[in-house]
Amino acid sequence: MNLYSRALCTVLFSATLAATALPANKAEASSSSQTTKVERLVFPVTLSDGNTYEVVGYLYYRGHAKYRPLQVLVHGLTYTHEYWDIPSVGGRKYSYAEYMAREGYAVLALDMLGAGESSRPDGDFLDLAETADSVHQVLTEMRTSGGVYKTPFRRIALVGHSNGAIISTFVQSKYNDADVLVNTGFTFTPHPIPVPNEAISAMLQSSYIAIPTEIRTDVFYDAANADPALIAFDNANIADTYTRGQFLSLLAVSGDPLLAGIDGVTSPVLIQFGETDELQPASYVESDAALYSSAERVTTAIVPDSGHILNGHYSAPAGWEQIDCWIHHNMGW
């Protein structure tokens, strides 16, 4: 296990580029003269109730998507694919998808079932297993020639944030769909959460749950290291509901990480925490790494001066660089 700082990541990444020729597609995509293309894709998925639902995703890339490594992005509760494509605020860039497209990846940011533009099944039916099955079907499509997207991808990194990390871990342990797994902003080590029990009970009264703005702001952001204008934009424009089934799955996994199949993940894993995250504290990074007992290797990373919503803090680019560096070194491109 290695603890990446931004400086170390930069040194490793630069050394690799100095030692090897930059692939043509990487050089092309890194050109500042190119603009990022965005395609809306719709994936039909059939769940255990026999019904077919739609998962919507947005594919970001520069130049041509063919032959690029693909990142599939899984957002957390109360978010949509827009967690990965937050617009610039106050002259700062917050779009993970744009950054990674510029670095030569194709990036598929999904709206999970029950969120954004995707279908909204019964809120108690849609739990961890059903959601993970839908992601598995999307990943299968992205590797299939002539599927929803015409060009199959040979190399896939599965990237999950917060509850999306639970979903991604379950997918990787059960289906082994991706070459590497990146989990951000979630510790599987059981720990208390800074939300009153009565608030949780109140939220569970609805099959589609919304977190009150004041709680969301308090537990998701480190106010000293985030722009108030961005926090306000998030609460007003990105915040979404999520299903009671998913939330109950989250609570169950928080008490027993083996329910997410964490011990069955065999691929390389990167786990990344925000340094000042009070909801999913970085102090659990080593105990969390030990839970991936079957992984080929586990790397840990801390994003400095960042709370839970890693893409919404001033230090977001430092976290993106860590992930880019790690995927580059662990997916062989």
Secondary structure in CASP SS format (residue, H / E / C, confidence):
PFRMAT SS
TARGET T0000
AUTHOR 0000-0000-0000
METHOD secondary structure of the structure
MODEL  1
M C 1.00
N C 1.00
L E 1.00
Y E 1.00
S C 1.00
R H 1.00
A H 1.00
L H 1.00
C H 1.00
T H 1.00
V H 1.00
L H 1.00
F H 1.00
S H 1.00
A H 1.00
T H 1.00
L H 1.00
A H 1.00
A H 1.00
T C 1.00
A C 1.00
L C 1.00
P C 1.00
A H 1.00
N H 1.00
K H 1.00
A H 1.00
E H 1.00
A H 1.00
S C 1.00
S C 1.00
S C 1.00
S C 1.00
Q C 1.00
T C 1.00
T C 1.00
K E 1.00
V E 1.00
E E 1.00
R E 1.00
L E 1.00
V E 1.00
F E 1.00
P E 1.00
V E 1.00
T E 1.00
L C 1.00
S C 1.00
D C 1.00
G C 1.00
N C 1.00
T E 1.00
Y E 1.00
E E 1.00
V E 1.00
V E 1.00
G E 1.00
Y E 1.00
L E 1.00
Y E 1.00
Y E 1.00
R C 1.00
G C 1.00
H C 1.00
A C 1.00
K C 1.00
Y C 1.00
R C 1.00
P C 1.00
L E 1.00
Q E 1.00
V E 1.00
L E 1.00
V E 1.00
H C 1.00
G C 1.00
L C 1.00
T C 1.00
Y C 1.00
T C 1.00
H H 1.00
E H 1.00
Y H 1.00
W H 1.00
D H 1.00
I E 1.00
P E 1.00
S E 1.00
V E 1.00
G C 1.00
G C 1.00
R E 1.00
K E 1.00
Y E 1.00
S C 1.00
Y H 1.00
A H 1.00
E H 1.00
Y H 1.00
M H 1.00
A H 1.00
R H 1.00
E C 1.00
G C 1.00
Y C 1.00
A E 1.00
V E 1.00
L E 1.00
A E 1.00
L E 1.00
D C 1.00
M C 1.00
L C 1.00
G C 1.00
A C 1.00
G C 1.00
E C 1.00
S C 1.00
S C 1.00
R C 1.00
P C 1.00
D C 1.00
G C 1.00
D C 1.00
F C 1.00
L C 1.00
D C 1.00
L H 1.00
A H 1.00
E H 1.00
T H 1.00
A H 1.00
D H 1.00
S H 1.00
V H 1.00
H H 1.00
Q H 1.00
V H 1.00
L H 1.00
T H 1.00
E H 1.00
M H 1.00
R C 1.00
T C 1.00
S C 1.00
G C 1.00
G C 1.00
V C 1.00
Y C 1.00
K C 1.00
T C 1.00
P C 1.00
F C 1.00
R C 1.00
R C 1.00
I E 1.00
A E 1.00
L E 1.00
V E 1.00
G E 1.00
H E 1.00
S C 1.00
N H 1.00
G H 1.00
A H 1.00
I H 1.00
I H 1.00
S H 1.00
T H 1.00
F H 1.00
V H 1.00
Q H 1.00
S H 1.00
K H 1.00
Y H 1.00
N C 1.00
D C 1.00
A C 1.00
D C 1.00
V E 1.00
L E 1.00
V E 1.00
N E 1.00
T E 1.00
G C 1.00
F C 1.00
T C 1.00
F C 1.00
T C 1.00
P C 1.00
H C 1.00
P C 1.00
I C 1.00
P C 1.00
V C 1.00
P C 1.00
N H 1.00
E H 1.00
A H 1.00
I H 1.00
S H 1.00
A H 1.00
M H 1.00
L C 1.00
Q C 1.00
S C 1.00
S C 1.00
Y E 1.00
I E 1.00
A C 1.00
I C 1.00
P C 1.00
T H 1.00
E H 1.00
I H 1.00
R H 1.00
T H 1.00
D H 1.00
V H 1.00
F H 1.00
Y C 1.00
D C 1.00
A H 1.00
A H 1.00
N H 1.00
A C 1.00
D C 1.00
P H 1.00
A H 1.00
L H 1.00
I H 1.00
A H 1.00
F H 1.00
D H 1.00
N H 1.00
A H 1.00
N H 1.00
I H 1.00
A C 1.00
D C 1.00
T C 1.00
Y E 1.00
T E 1.00
R H 1.00
G H 1.00
Q H 1.00
F H 1.00
L H 1.00
S H 1.00
L H 1.00
L H 1.00
A H 1.00
V H 1.00
S H 1.00
G H 1.00
D C 1.00
P H 1.00
L H 1.00
L H 1.00
A H 1.00
G C 1.00
I H 1.00
D H 1.00
G H 1.00
V C 1.00
T C 1.00
S C 1.00
P C 1.00
V E 1.00
L E 1.00
I E 1.00
Q E 1.00
F E 1.00
G E 1.00
E C 1.00
T C 1.00
D C 1.00
E C 1.00
L C 1.00
Q C 1.00
P C 1.00
A H 1.00
S H 1.00
Y H 1.00
V H 1.00
E H 1.00
S H 1.00
D H 1.00
A H 1.00
A H 1.00
L H 1.00
Y C 1.00
S C 1.00
S C 1.00
A C 1.00
E C 1.00
R C 1.00
V E 1.00
T E 1.00
T E 1.00
A E 1.00
I E 1.00
V E 1.00
P C 1.00
D C 1.00
S C 1.00
G C 1.00
H C 1.00
I C 1.00
L H 1.00
N H 1.00
G H 1.00
H C 1.00
Y C 1.00
S C 1.00
A H 1.00
P H 1.00
A H 1.00
G H 1.00
W H 1.00
E H 1.00
Q H 1.00
I H 1.00
D H 1.00
C H 1.00
W H 1.00
I H 1.00
H H 1.00
H H 1.00
N H 1.00
M C 1.00
G C 1.00
W C 1.00
END
